Amino acid sequence: MAESVEPQRRQLVERPFGNCIDAKRIGGVADQGSRLMLFLRDRRMLAAQLEKGCSPREFYQGFYMEPSEDGLLCVNRDRLMSRSGAKCKVARLHQMVLETVE
């Protein structure tokens, strides 16, 4: 008699990430509650928490930034500018990773 195998459940969890990301690696963006999700060209996903008083909803159509000399988007340094006129710094970055839950 064959044993039944339960499908493994997976969930997204936050993992530490550095303070900077090469801005050219960002391929897409979406707001998710209190965070801005950055979809990277290498299929990774980052959660960006914006500075206090900034709403990720302002950035649902994407954002632009003034290019820095090093080409990086860094926490507490660079400002994101939405098409609607909002200007916010990224306060924290986390990588979102799929993990198996038992």
TINU-677432 format. One record per atom (N, C-alpha, C, CB): residue number from 1; residue in one letter; chain; atom name; z, y, x. Coordinates in steps of 0.05 Angstrom, whole numbers, plus 5000, padded with zeros to 4 digits. Glycine has a CB too. Example, Ala and Ser with C-alpha at 12.3 -4.5 7.8 and 13.67 -1.06 7.14 Angstrom:
<kenus>
KENU   resi   resn   chain   name      Z      Y      X
KENU      1      A       A      N   5156   4886   5264
KENU      1      A       A     CA   5156   4910   5246
KENU      1      A       A      C   5156   4934   5264
KENU      1      A       A     CB   5181   4911   5226
KENU      2      S       A      N   5142   4955   5257
KENU      2      S       A     CA   5143   4979   5273
KENU      2      S       A      C   5157   5001   5258
KENU      2      S       A     CB   5114   4988   5282
</kenus>
This chain:
<kenus>
KENU   resi   resn   chain   name      Z      Y      X
KENU      1      M       A      N   5000   4977   5017
KENU      1      M       A     CA   5000   5000   5000
KENU      1      M       A      C   5000   5025   5018
KENU      1      M       A     CB   5024   5000   4981
KENU      2      A       A      N   4983   5044   5012
KENU      2      A       A     CA   4980   5068   5028
KENU      2      A       A      C   5003   5087   5023
KENU      2      A       A     CB   4953   5082   5023
KENU      3      E       A      N   5013   5099   5044
KENU      3      E       A     CA   5034   5119   5042
KENU      3      E       A      C   5022   5146   5033
KENU      3      E       A     CB   5049   5122   5069
KENU      4      S       A      N   5035   5159   5015
KENU      4      S       A     CA   5024   5186   5007
KENU      4      S       A      C   5033   5206   5027
KENU      4      S       A     CB   5034   5194   4978
KENU      5      V       A      N   5015   5223   5035
KENU      5      V       A     CA   5021   5244   5054
KENU      5      V       A      C   5020   5271   5041
KENU      5      V       A     CB   5001   5242   5079
KENU      6      E       A      N   5042   5285   5043
KENU      6      E       A     CA   5043   5312   5031
KENU      6      E       A      C   5027   5331   5048
KENU      6      E       A     CB   5072   5322   5027
KENU      7      P       A      N   5011   5349   5036
KENU      7      P       A     CA   4997   5369   5052
KENU      7      P       A      C   5018   5387   5065
KENU      7      P       A     CB   4977   5385   5035
KENU      8      Q       A      N   5012   5395   5089
KENU      8      Q       A     CA   5031   5413   5103
KENU      8      Q       A      C   5028   5441   5092
KENU      8      Q       A     CB   5025   5413   5133
KENU      9      R       A      N   5050   5454   5087
KENU      9      R       A     CA   5050   5482   5078
KENU      9      R       A      C   5050   5500   5102
KENU      9      R       A     CB   5075   5488   5060
KENU     10      R       A      N   5036   5522   5100
KENU     10      R       A     CA   5035   5542   5121
KENU     10      R       A      C   5041   5569   5110
KENU     10      R       A     CB   5007   5542   5135
KENU     11      Q       A      N   5054   5585   5126
KENU     11      Q       A     CA   5060   5612   5118
KENU     11      Q       A      C   5056   5631   5141
KENU     11      Q       A     CB   5090   5614   5108
KENU     12      L       A      N   5051   5656   5135
KENU     12      L       A     CA   5048   5677   5155
KENU     12      L       A      C   5075   5687   5164
KENU     12      L       A     CB   5031   5701   5144
KENU     13      V       A      N   5079   5688   5190
KENU     13      V       A     CA   5104   5698   5201
KENU     13      V       A      C   5098   5720   5222
KENU     13      V       A     CB   5122   5676   5213
KENU     14      E       A      N   5116   5738   5225
KENU     14      E       A     CA   5113   5759   5245
KENU     14      E       A      C   5123   5750   5272
KENU     14      E       A     CB   5127   5785   5236
KENU     15      R       A      N   5107   5756   5292
KENU     15      R       A     CA   5115   5750   5320
KENU     15      R       A      C   5113   5776   5336
KENU     15      R       A     CB   5097   5727   5332
KENU     16      P       A      N   5129   5778   5357
KENU     16      P       A     CA   5128   5802   5373
KENU     16      P       A      C   5100   5807   5385
KENU     16      P       A     CB   5148   5801   5396
KENU     17      F       A      N   5093   5832   5387
KENU     17      F       A     CA   5068   5841   5399
KENU     17      F       A      C   5074   5865   5417
KENU     17      F       A     CB   5046   5847   5377
KENU     18      G       A      N   5057   5870   5435
KENU     18      G       A     CA   5061   5893   5453
KENU     18      G       A      C   5060   5919   5439
KENU     18      G       A     CB   5041   5892   5475
KENU     19      N       A      N   5061   5941   5454
KENU     19      N       A     CA   5060   5967   5442
KENU     19      N       A      C   5033   5979   5440
KENU     19      N       A     CB   5078   5986   5458
KENU     20      C       A      N   5012   5966   5451
KENU     20      C       A     CA   4985   5977   5450
KENU     20      C       A      C   4965   5956   5444
KENU     20      C       A     CB   4979   5991   5477
KENU     21      I       A      N   4942   5964   5432
KENU     21      I       A     CA   4919   5947   5427
KENU     21      I       A      C   4894   5963   5433
KENU     21      I       A     CB   4920   5936   5397
KENU     22      D       A      N   4875   5950   5445
KENU     22      D       A     CA   4849   5963   5450
KENU     22      D       A      C   4837   5970   5423
KENU     22      D       A     CB   4830   5944   5467
KENU     23      A       A      N   4832   5995   5418
KENU     23      A       A     CA   4823   6004   5391
KENU     23      A       A      C   4796   5991   5384
KENU     23      A       A     CB   4820   6035   5391
KENU     24      K       A      N   4780   5984   5404
KENU     24      K       A     CA   4753   5972   5399
KENU     24      K       A      C   4756   5944   5387
KENU     24      K       A     CB   4737   5971   5424
KENU     25      R       A      N   4779   5932   5390
KENU     25      R       A     CA   4784   5905   5379
KENU     25      R       A      C   4789   5904   5349
KENU     25      R       A     CB   4807   5892   5394
KENU     26      I       A      N   4795   5928   5338
KENU     26      I       A     CA   4801   5929   5309
KENU     26      I       A      C   4775   5929   5293
KENU     26      I       A     CB   4818   5955   5302
KENU     27      G       A      N   4773   5908   5275
KENU     27      G       A     CA   4749   5905   5260
KENU     27      G       A      C   4752   5912   5230
KENU     27      G       A     CB   4739   5877   5262
KENU     28      G       A      N   4777   5913   5221
KENU     28      G       A     CA   4782   5919   5192
KENU     28      G       A      C   4810   5926   5188
KENU     28      G       A     CB   4774   5895   5175
KENU     29      V       A      N   4816   5936   5164
KENU     29      V       A     CA   4843   5945   5157
KENU     29      V       A      C   4848   5941   5127
KENU     29      V       A     CB   4846   5975   5165
KENU     30      A       A      N   4872   5936   5120
KENU     30      A       A     CA   4880   5934   5092
KENU     30      A       A      C   4910   5942   5090
KENU     30      A       A     CB   4876   5905   5081
KENU     31      D       A      N   4917   5953   5067
KENU     31      D       A     CA   4946   5959   5063
KENU     31      D       A      C   4959   5935   5050
KENU     31      D       A     CB   4950   5985   5046
KENU     32      Q       A      N   4983   5930   5058
KENU     32      Q       A     CA   4998   5908   5046
KENU     32      Q       A      C   5027   5917   5043
KENU     32      Q       A     CB   4997   5881   5064
KENU     33      G       A      N   5032   5928   5020
KENU     33      G       A     CA   5059   5938   5015
KENU     33      G       A      C   5067   5960   5034
KENU     33      G       A     CB   5079   5916   5017
KENU     34      S       A      N   5087   5955   5051
KENU     34      S       A     CA   5097   5975   5069
KENU     34      S       A      C   5084   5974   5097
KENU     34      S       A     CB   5127   5971   5073
KENU     35      R       A      N   5064   5957   5100
KENU     35      R       A     CA   5050   5954   5126
KENU     35      R       A      C   5020   5958   5123
KENU     35      R       A     CB   5057   5927   5138
KENU     36      L       A      N   5008   5964   5146
KENU     36      L       A     CA   4980   5966   5148
KENU     36      L       A      C   4971   5942   5164
KENU     36      L       A     CB   4970   5993   5161
KENU     37      M       A      N   4953   5926   5152
KENU     37      M       A     CA   4944   5902   5166
KENU     37      M       A      C   4919   5909   5182
KENU     37      M       A     CB   4938   5879   5145
KENU     38      L       A      N   4919   5902   5207
KENU     38      L       A     CA   4896   5906   5225
KENU     38      L       A      C   4883   5879   5230
KENU     38      L       A     CB   4904   5921   5251
KENU     39      F       A      N   4857   5877   5224
KENU     39      F       A     CA   4843   5852   5228
KENU     39      F       A      C   4826   5856   5254
KENU     39      F       A     CB   4825   5844   5204
KENU     40      L       A      N   4833   5839   5274
KENU     40      L       A     CA   4819   5842   5300
KENU     40      L       A      C   4794   5826   5300
KENU     40      L       A     CB   4838   5834   5322
KENU     41      R       A      N   4776   5834   5317
KENU     41      R       A     CA   4750   5821   5320
KENU     41      R       A      C   4752   5792   5330
KENU     41      R       A     CB   4732   5836   5339
KENU     42      D       A      N   4774   5785   5343
KENU     42      D       A     CA   4779   5758   5353
KENU     42      D       A      C   4794   5741   5332
KENU     42      D       A     CB   4794   5758   5380
KENU     43      R       A      N   4795   5750   5308
KENU     43      R       A     CA   4806   5736   5285
KENU     43      R       A      C   4837   5736   5284
KENU     43      R       A     CB   4797   5707   5285
KENU     44      R       A      N   4850   5751   5302
KENU     44      R       A     CA   4878   5755   5300
KENU     44      R       A      C   4884   5777   5279
KENU     44      R       A     CB   4891   5762   5327
KENU     45      M       A      N   4909   5777   5270
KENU     45      M       A     CA   4917   5797   5251
KENU     45      M       A      C   4943   5810   5260
KENU     45      M       A     CB   4920   5784   5222
KENU     46      L       A      N   4944   5836   5258
KENU     46      L       A     CA   4969   5851   5266
KENU     46      L       A      C   4979   5865   5241
KENU     46      L       A     CB   4963   5870   5289
KENU     47      A       A      N   5006   5867   5240
KENU     47      A       A     CA   5019   5884   5219
KENU     47      A       A      C   5029   5909   5233
KENU     47      A       A     CB   5042   5868   5205
KENU     48      A       A      N   5020   5932   5224
KENU     48      A       A     CA   5028   5957   5236
KENU     48      A       A      C   5046   5971   5216
KENU     48      A       A     CB   5003   5975   5242
KENU     49      Q       A      N   5070   5977   5225
KENU     49      Q       A     CA   5089   5992   5209
KENU     49      Q       A      C   5085   6022   5217
KENU     49      Q       A     CB   5119   5983   5213
KENU     50      L       A      N   5080   6039   5197
KENU     50      L       A     CA   5075   6067   5203
KENU     50      L       A      C   5102   6082   5204
KENU     50      L       A     CB   5057   6079   5181
KENU     51      E       A      N   5100   6106   5216
KENU     51      E       A     CA   5124   6122   5219
KENU     51      E       A      C   5135   6129   5191
KENU     51      E       A     CB   5118   6148   5234
KENU     52      K       A      N   5161   6135   5190
KENU     52      K       A     CA   5174   6141   5165
KENU     52      K       A      C   5160   6164   5150
KENU     52      K       A     CB   5204   6149   5170
KENU     53      G       A      N   5157   6160   5124
KENU     53      G       A     CA   5144   6180   5107
KENU     53      G       A      C   5114   6176   5104
KENU     53      G       A     CB   5149   6207   5119
KENU     54      C       A      N   5102   6156   5118
KENU     54      C       A     CA   5074   6150   5116
KENU     54      C       A      C   5069   6126   5099
KENU     54      C       A     CB   5061   6147   5144
KENU     55      S       A      N   5049   6127   5082
KENU     55      S       A     CA   5043   6105   5064
KENU     55      S       A      C   5017   6090   5074
KENU     55      S       A     CB   5039   6115   5036
KENU     56      P       A      N   5019   6064   5078
KENU     56      P       A     CA   4995   6049   5086
KENU     56      P       A      C   4972   6052   5065
KENU     56      P       A     CB   5002   6020   5089
KENU     57      R       A      N   4979   6057   5040
KENU     57      R       A     CA   4958   6060   5019
KENU     57      R       A      C   4939   6083   5025
KENU     57      R       A     CB   4972   6066   4992
KENU     58      E       A      N   4948   6102   5041
KENU     58      E       A     CA   4930   6125   5048
KENU     58      E       A      C   4907   6115   5065
KENU     58      E       A     CB   4946   6146   5064
KENU     59      F       A      N   4909   6091   5077
KENU     59      F       A     CA   4890   6082   5097
KENU     59      F       A      C   4873   6058   5086
KENU     59      F       A     CB   4904   6073   5122
KENU     60      Y       A      N   4872   6054   5060
KENU     60      Y       A     CA   4858   6031   5049
KENU     60      Y       A      C   4828   6032   5054
KENU     60      Y       A     CB   4863   6030   5019
KENU     61      Q       A      N   4817   6056   5058
KENU     61      Q       A     CA   4788   6059   5065
KENU     61      Q       A      C   4783   6059   5095
KENU     61      Q       A     CB   4777   6084   5052
KENU     62      G       A      N   4804   6053   5110
KENU     62      G       A     CA   4801   6054   5139
KENU     62      G       A      C   4813   6079   5151
KENU     62      G       A     CB   4772   6052   5147
KENU     63      F       A      N   4810   6082   5177
KENU     63      F       A     CA   4821   6105   5191
KENU     63      F       A      C   4804   6110   5215
KENU     63      F       A     CB   4851   6100   5199
KENU     64      Y       A      N   4809   6133   5226
KENU     64      Y       A     CA   4797   6140   5252
KENU     64      Y       A      C   4819   6152   5269
KENU     64      Y       A     CB   4773   6160   5250
KENU     65      M       A      N   4815   6153   5295
KENU     65      M       A     CA   4835   6165   5313
KENU     65      M       A      C   4820   6180   5335
KENU     65      M       A     CB   4853   6143   5325
KENU     66      E       A      N   4834   6199   5345
KENU     66      E       A     CA   4823   6214   5368
KENU     66      E       A      C   4824   6195   5392
KENU     66      E       A     CB   4839   6240   5373
KENU     67      P       A      N   4802   6191   5405
KENU     67      P       A     CA   4802   6172   5427
KENU     67      P       A      C   4820   6181   5450
KENU     67      P       A     CB   4773   6168   5437
KENU     68      S       A      N   4835   6162   5460
KENU     68      S       A     CA   4852   6167   5483
KENU     68      S       A      C   4836   6160   5508
KENU     68      S       A     CB   4879   6151   5482
KENU     69      E       A      N   4845   6170   5531
KENU     69      E       A     CA   4831   6164   5556
KENU     69      E       A      C   4830   6134   5562
KENU     69      E       A     CB   4845   6178   5579
KENU     70      D       A      N   4851   6119   5554
KENU     70      D       A     CA   4852   6091   5561
KENU     70      D       A      C   4839   6073   5539
KENU     70      D       A     CB   4880   6082   5566
KENU     71      G       A      N   4832   6085   5516
KENU     71      G       A     CA   4819   6070   5494
KENU     71      G       A      C   4838   6053   5478
KENU     71      G       A     CB   4798   6053   5505
KENU     72      L       A      N   4864   6057   5482
KENU     72      L       A     CA   4884   6041   5468
KENU     72      L       A      C   4896   6056   5444
KENU     72      L       A     CB   4906   6033   5487
KENU     73      L       A      N   4905   6041   5425
KENU     73      L       A     CA   4921   6051   5402
KENU     73      L       A      C   4949   6042   5409
KENU     73      L       A     CB   4911   6040   5374
KENU     74      C       A      N   4967   6061   5414
KENU     74      C       A     CA   4994   6054   5423
KENU     74      C       A      C   5015   6064   5403
KENU     74      C       A     CB   5000   6066   5450
KENU     75      V       A      N   5037   6048   5401
KENU     75      V       A     CA   5060   6055   5384
KENU     75      V       A      C   5072   6081   5393
KENU     75      V       A     CB   5081   6032   5385
KENU     76      N       A      N   5079   6098   5374
KENU     76      N       A     CA   5092   6124   5378
KENU     76      N       A      C   5076   6143   5396
KENU     76      N       A     CB   5119   6119   5390
KENU     77      R       A      N   5050   6138   5399
KENU     77      R       A     CA   5034   6156   5416
KENU     77      R       A      C   5010   6167   5401
KENU     77      R       A     CB   5025   6142   5441
KENU     78      D       A      N   4994   6150   5390
KENU     78      D       A     CA   4969   6158   5377
KENU     78      D       A      C   4972   6161   5347
KENU     78      D       A     CB   4947   6138   5383
KENU     79      R       A      N   4957   6180   5336
KENU     79      R       A     CA   4958   6185   5307
KENU     79      R       A      C   4933   6173   5294
KENU     79      R       A     CB   4959   6215   5301
KENU     80      L       A      N   4938   6159   5272
KENU     80      L       A     CA   4916   6149   5255
KENU     80      L       A      C   4911   6171   5235
KENU     80      L       A     CB   4923   6121   5242
KENU     81      M       A      N   4886   6175   5229
KENU     81      M       A     CA   4878   6195   5209
KENU     81      M       A      C   4862   6181   5187
KENU     81      M       A     CB   4862   6218   5221
KENU     82      S       A      N   4871   6184   5162
KENU     82      S       A     CA   4857   6171   5140
KENU     82      S       A      C   4835   6190   5130
KENU     82      S       A     CB   4877   6165   5116
KENU     83      R       A      N   4817   6179   5115
KENU     83      R       A     CA   4795   6194   5104
KENU     83      R       A      C   4805   6215   5083
KENU     83      R       A     CB   4774   6176   5091
KENU     84      S       A      N   4829   6209   5072
KENU     84      S       A     CA   4841   6228   5053
KENU     84      S       A      C   4857   6251   5066
KENU     84      S       A     CB   4858   6213   5033
KENU     85      G       A      N   4859   6250   5093
KENU     85      G       A     CA   4873   6271   5107
KENU     85      G       A      C   4900   6265   5118
KENU     85      G       A     CB   4875   6294   5089
KENU     86      A       A      N   4911   6241   5111
KENU     86      A       A     CA   4938   6234   5122
KENU     86      A       A      C   4936   6229   5152
KENU     86      A       A     CB   4949   6209   5108
KENU     87      K       A      N   4958   6236   5166
KENU     87      K       A     CA   4959   6232   5195
KENU     87      K       A      C   4986   6219   5201
KENU     87      K       A     CB   4957   6259   5211
KENU     88      C       A      N   4985   6195   5213
KENU     88      C       A     CA   5010   6179   5218
KENU     88      C       A      C   5008   6165   5245
KENU     88      C       A     CB   5014   6160   5195
KENU     89      K       A      N   5031   6162   5257
KENU     89      K       A     CA   5034   6146   5281
KENU     89      K       A      C   5042   6117   5273
KENU     89      K       A     CB   5054   6158   5301
KENU     90      V       A      N   5035   6098   5290
KENU     90      V       A     CA   5044   6071   5286
KENU     90      V       A      C   5072   6069   5299
KENU     90      V       A     CB   5024   6050   5299
KENU     91      A       A      N   5091   6059   5283
KENU     91      A       A     CA   5119   6057   5293
KENU     91      A       A      C   5124   6030   5306
KENU     91      A       A     CB   5138   6062   5271
KENU     92      R       A      N   5109   6009   5297
KENU     92      R       A     CA   5114   5982   5308
KENU     92      R       A      C   5090   5964   5302
KENU     92      R       A     CB   5140   5970   5295
KENU     93      L       A      N   5084   5946   5320
KENU     93      L       A     CA   5063   5926   5317
KENU     93      L       A      C   5075   5898   5318
KENU     93      L       A     CB   5041   5930   5338
KENU     94      H       A      N   5065   5880   5300
KENU     94      H       A     CA   5073   5852   5302
KENU     94      H       A      C   5047   5836   5297
KENU     94      H       A     CB   5094   5845   5281
KENU     95      Q       A      N   5046   5813   5311
KENU     95      Q       A     CA   5023   5795   5306
KENU     95      Q       A      C   5031   5776   5283
KENU     95      Q       A     CB   5016   5778   5332
KENU     96      M       A      N   5012   5772   5265
KENU     96      M       A     CA   5017   5753   5243
KENU     96      M       A      C   5005   5726   5250
KENU     96      M       A     CB   5005   5765   5216
KENU     97      V       A      N   5022   5705   5248
KENU     97      V       A     CA   5013   5678   5257
KENU     97      V       A      C   5019   5659   5235
KENU     97      V       A     CB   5028   5670   5283
KENU     98      L       A      N   5000   5640   5230
KENU     98      L       A     CA   5004   5619   5210
KENU     98      L       A      C   5021   5597   5223
KENU     98      L       A     CB   4977   5607   5200
KENU     99      E       A      N   5043   5590   5211
KENU     99      E       A     CA   5061   5569   5221
KENU     99      E       A      C   5065   5548   5199
KENU     99      E       A     CB   5088   5580   5230
KENU    100      T       A      N   5068   5523   5207
KENU    100      T       A     CA   5073   5501   5189
KENU    100      T       A      C   5102   5501   5180
KENU    100      T       A     CB   5066   5474   5201
KENU    101      V       A      N   5107   5498   5155
KENU    101      V       A     CA   5134   5497   5144
KENU    101      V       A      C   5139   5469   5135
KENU    101      V       A     CB   5137   5517   5120
KENU    102      E       A      N   5162   5459   5142
KENU    102      E       A     CA   5169   5431   5134
KENU    102      E       A      C   5188   5431   5111
KENU    102      E       A     CB   5182   5417   5157
</kenus>
